[in-house]
Amino acid sequence: MKSLENISTIYFLGIGGIGMSAIARYFHANGKHVMGYDKTPTQLTKELQEEGIDITFKKEVTKISKQLKDKEHTLIIYTPAVSKENLLYQYIVEHNFSILKRAEILGLITKDIPTLAVAGTHGKTTTTAILAHILKQCGVKLTAFLGGISENYQTNFINDGNEAVVVEADEFDRSFLQLSPNIASITSMDADHLDIYGSKNELENSFREFVAKVPNQEDLFFAEGLNLQGNSIGFSSDSDYVISDISIHNGSYFFDFKTPHEVLKEIEFSLPGKHNLMNAAMALAMAIKFGVDSAKAKHSLASFKGVRRRFTYHLRTEDKVLIEDYAHHPSEINAVYQAVREMYPNKKVLAIFQPHLFSRTQDFANEFATSLSPFDAVMLLEIYPAREKPIAGINSKMLLDKIDNEQKSLIDRELLVDKIKEASAEVILLLGAGDIGDEVQKIKIALNHES
């Protein structure tokens, strides 16, 4: 691999991905000529184009051959989500361009900067965004690569300086093993990505490899109940860092946080759900360990607005509430259920779920059914395939049959708005990591008109 200083052009295969786009923004901000391909336009690709990044949505080999003439000073970055059968990928390989995975380039960018990394099968995106917000509000000149769009800054990339780098450590494809974390956290280690790992045991082994990369175990934080060495965080008094005295006022949590050195009282935090209290506590502990003033860190939590597609309110009136959440794992759906019941205990809740990946649906069909059954009503869209090809017998009808709920249905996407109106639910949840979010505006307009 050539030195990055000698690279003038960087081309991203899969530039619209949340992780890829943050790195594209990094290089664009640092004066590189950034271009890329993705299969479909999105709000994120539109924002990148408005920032001056050239993006194509067609697999035009003739165009890429004209764009990438200076092979010596060009680097290709790709995501494993891009198929090896992609014509652009094949052209790049055949013509011997320098090519790196997203995880490899992230490892190179961060290796000489104090790195705070957040890992976990769920919770890492919100925790990373909270951590970046705390550090920024406390005056740390940081670079942050976020796995979601921060509602505070309307971006997934913060470019203030190199006193620290905050990064989401992704376990998919063992990507996080490319990082060199100085301070790290593990939010969860539930079975997931079994198409990559084969078993939960192998997944946990990779997390332990990641943990071993942290130089000092005192700089590792993890959710209570995980079998790791370092600092446990949780609601139990046996944890090293304890969340306690939780109350809710005007839609916000207030809680105390006991560290080994002090007790922070009456911390305000507005994201719903006990899982988000854990995320906030994890970020707070990491920020304090980094060295920021604990009182300032505590104060900054009150101004955190959230992450796009994480319990995001699109409509909130007396009669109708529309919430979108990225939940695509049974544990995440359970967390959303707890949050919505806590916020709306007496309202009818309709969950509309778009399963993500055939393999994940196959691996966790029973768990998905259990997590979806308690809602007042459930609607399923067909599976969003992402990088996968269909698996025989694995579809949303299979999952629907397992759900124990009399108010359940499999719906065509074109009929979604009509079916929601017929359901007369007061709280509508859109759940999934696919493209279900594309339906938000149509649903919002229909519900506004209805009310």
N, C-alpha and C positions, 0 to 999 in steps of 0.2 A: 504493500500500500504506500502510495506517494504521501508526502507531507501535505496536510490540509492547506498549508500556506501556498503551495504550488497549484492548488485547485482554484479555477476561476468559475467554472460552470458546474452546477449540481442539479441532476435530474432525478425526480422522485417518481417511482412506479408505485401508485397507490397514494398519491399526495393528499387525497381527501380524508384519509384516516385521521383520527384525533391525535394519535401519537406522531404520525408522519408530518402532519401540518404544523405542529409545534416546532419540529426540527427545521422544516422549511422556513418558518418565520425567523428562526435563529440565524440561519445562513443568509437570508435576505437582509436582516438587520445588520449583519456583519459584512455587507458589501459584495456577496457572491451573486452571480447570475443564476437565479433559481427558476427552474421549469418543472413540469410534471404532467403525469397522466393519471386520470381516474375514470372509472367506467360510467359514472353518472354525475351530473351537476347537483350540488347541494348548497345549502346556505353557507356552509363552511368554505367550499370551493369558490363560491361567489365572493366571499370576504377576502380570500387569498388573491383573487384576480383584481379586486379593488385596491389591494395593497401593492399591485404591480407584478404579480407572479403569473407567468404564462402557463396556462393549463389547457390540455387537449383531452377530449373525451372519446376519441376514436383511435383504434389501433392502427395508426397510419405510419407504416414503416418508412415511406418516402419522406414524410415530414420530420421524423426523428433523425433520419440520415442527414438531412439538411441542417437540423438544429445542433447536432452533436458531431461537428466536423473535427474539432480540436480534441482528439482522444487523449492526448498527453496531459491536458489540464482539465479533464472532465471526470467527475465521480458520479456513479449511479447508486442511489439508495433505494432499497425495495423492502416491502413488507411481505412476510410469508403468506399473507392473504392473497397476493397476486399469484395466479396459477403459472406453473412452469410452461404451460401450453400457450400462454399469452404471447402474441406475435412480437410485441415490443421487447419482452423479456428475452425471447429467443434471439432476436436481432442483437441485443446488447451482449449476450453470452457469446454468440458466434463471432462477433467483432472484437472480442477481448477487451472490453471496457473494464476499468476498475469498478468493482461493484461490492457494496457492503449491505448487510442487513441493517434495518433500523436500530436494532439493539447494539450492534457493533459500533455504529457511528455515535450513538448516545454514550457508550462507554468511553470512546475517544474524547468526546467533548468534555466530559465531566471528570476525567481521571486525575487532573491536577488541581481541582477546585474542591474545597470542603463540601462533601456531598451528604445531604439528608435524603434518605430514600425510604419510601413507604411501599411495602409489599402486602399482599393478601388477596385471597380469592374474591373477596368483596370488601367494600369500604375504603379501598386505597385511593380512589379518585377524590372523594369528598375530603378524606384526611389530608391528602396532598394539597388540595386547594385551601383548606383551613390553615395548614402550616405555612404555606406561602403568604397568605393574608396576614397572619400574625407577624411573621418576620418583616414583611414590607411595612406594616403599620408601626413596628418597633424600630424602623430606620435602617434595617439591614439592606445593603446593596446586593440584591440577589438576582440570579437567573433561575427561572422555574419552567419546567416542562410538565404541564398538567394533562391528565387524561380526560379532561372535560372542560367546558367553557365556564370560567368563573363569572358569576353574576356580578361581582364587584367590579371586575376589570373588562368584562366582555371579550375575553381572549383565553387561550390555553397556553399562552407564553408570556412570561414577564422578563424584561431585559433591563434591569437596573444596574447590574454590576456583577463582580465575581467574588464578593466576600463569602458567598455560599451559593450552592445550587440545590434546588429542591426538585426531586424527580419521582415520578410514579414508577415503581419497580414491577414490571409486568412478568408474571410467571409463565404466560403463554410461550411455548417454544423455548422455555428456559431462558428467556431473554434477560432476566434480571441478573444472571450470572456474569454478564458482561460489565456490570457496574462495580465500583470500588467505594462502597458506602463508609462514611465515618460515623454517622448516626443513622440508625435504621429502626423501622417498626414493622411488625407483622400483625395485621388486623384480623386475619382469619386464615385457616388452612383447610377449608371444607373441600371435599372431593369435587374436582372440576377439570376440564380439559383432559378427560380420560382418553380422548382420541390421540393425544400427544403422549401422556404418561402411562396409560394402560391400567394403573391402579392408584388408589389413594396413597398407598405406602410410597410409591415412586414419587408422587407429587410432594409428599412431606419430606422425602429425602432431598429433593431439589431446594425446598425452603431451608433445610438445614445447611445445605451447601452455601446458600445465600447468607445465612446467619454467620457462618464461619468466616465470611469476608469482612465482617465488622471487627476492627482491631481489638476493641475492648468490649466485653459482654455488658459492662455497665452502661454502654451507649446503645444497647438494644432494648426496645420496648415491645411488648406483645400483649394481646388480649388474654385475660385470665382464662385458665383452662387449657391453654396450649402447653405442650410438653417441651419447653425451651428454657434456656438459661439466660437470665437478664432481669429486666424489670417488668413485672406483671401489672396490668392496669385493669380495673374492673369495679364492680359494685360490692364485692365481698370485702369484708374487713381484713381478710387474709392477704389481699393484694398489696403490692408494694406502693402503688398509687391508687387511691380510693375515691370513687365518685359517691357522694352521699347527700342526704338532706335535699332531695329533689322535690321541687314544687313547680306548678305551672301558673303563670299570671299573664293575662292578656295575650295568650297564644305563644308565650316564650317560656322556656325552661329557666329555672334558677337552681343552682346546685353548688355544693362545696367540693373542693378537690384537695385531698390530703396527699402531700408528697413526703418523702423521707425527711425533708428539711423544714416544711411549713404547711399551713392550711390556708388555702385561698377561699374566701367566703363569698357567697352570693354572686356567683358567676352567672352572667346572663348569656343565653344562647337560644336562637330562634328556630333552628331546624327541627322538625318533628321527629319523634321516634327515639327509643332508647339506644338504638344502634348509632344514631348521630351524636348522642352524648358520649359514647365510646370514641367515636371519631374525633370529637372536639378534645376530649381528654388526652388522646394519643398525640394529637398535634401540639397541644399545650405542653405536654411533658417533653417532647422533642425540642420545642423552641426554648424552653427553660434550660434544658441540657446544653443547647448550643451556646447559651450565655445571655439571652435577652432578659430584661428586667421582668420579673414575674408579675408585678402589678400592671405593667403596660401590656403584657401578653394577655392577662386576664381581661383587661378592658377592651382589647381589640376583638375578642370573640363576639361581643355584642353587635358589632357592625358587619359581621360576616353574613352575606345574603344567600349563599348557596351556590350550587353548580347546576348548569342547564341540564334538564332531563333527570334530575335527582329530586323527586318530590316537588316538581315545578308546578306552581299554580298558574293555570291559563285563564281560569274563571273562578271567581269567589264571590257569590252573592248569597242572600238568605235562602234562595230556592235551589240554586245549582252551584256545584263545585266541580271543576275539571282539573285533574292532576295528571301529570305525565311523569313516569319514572322508568329508569333504565333497567329495572330489575329483570334479570334473565336467568336466575338460579333460584331454586326453592328457598334457600336461606334468605335471599334478598326479598322474595315475595312475602315470606313470613314477617320480615322486618317492616315492610310497607303495611302489611295488615295490622301489626301492632300500632304503628303510628297513626293510621287512619281511624282505627277504633278509639284511640286515645283522644284524637282531635274531634271526631264526629261520632260520639257513642250512640246517638239515637237516630242516626240517619241511614237510609238504605244505600248500600254501596254496591256498585256494579264494577267488576273487574274485567277489563278487556285485555287479553293476553295474546301476544304474538310470540310463539316459541322461537328460539334462536338456535339454529343448528340441528340437523337430524341426529347427530351423534349425542349431543347433550340431551335431547328429548328422549332418545332411547335409553341412555344411561340413568336418567333420573325421572322416568315417567311416573313411577309411584310417588316419589317425593313431590313432584310438581302437582299431582292430583291432590295430595294431602294439603299442600300449601294453598291451593286455589279453592278447595271445597268450602271453607268457612265464610267466604264472601256471600252477600245476599243474592247475587246473581253473577254468572260467569259467561263471557263470550270468548270464543277462540277464533283467531285468524289462522290461516295456514302457516306452516313453518317457514321462517325466513332462512334460506339456505346459506347465505354468506359465501364462504369459501368451499362449501361441500356439494357433493352430488347426492341425489336421493338414496335412501336406504329402504329396501323393500319392507313394507308393512309399518313403517314409521311415518306417521302423519298426525295431524291434529285430531282427526276422528278417533284414532287409537287413544290419544290422551283424554279426549272428552269422555269416552266410555268409562274411564277410571275415576272421574271426578264425582264425588258424592254430593250432588246438589241438584235439586229439582228444577232450579231456574238456570239451566245451562244450555248453550247452543253453539253450533259451529256456523259462522256467518261468512258470506261473501263480502269482500272489502267494499264493493260498490254499494252494498245495502247497509253499511255500518251506521251512517247517520240516522237512517229511518229506524233501524233496530234500537238505537240508543233512545230515540224519542219515544218509541213504543214501551220501553222498559220502565220509564218514569222513575228512574233512580235519582236520588238527590246528590250523590257523590259518584262521579265517573272517574275511574282510574284507567289510564292507558299504560300498559306494562310491556316491556320488551326492549331488546338491544338492536332490533332491526330497523325497518323504516316506518314503523307504526306512527312515529311522530309526524310524518307527512300528512296525517289526517287531522291534526290538531285544529288548524284554522277552520276547516269545514265544520267540524263538530262545534267549535266555539261559536261560529256564526249562527248555526242552527239552534243552539241552546240559548243564545242571546235573543234571537227572534222569538223563540218559544216563550221566554220569560217576559 
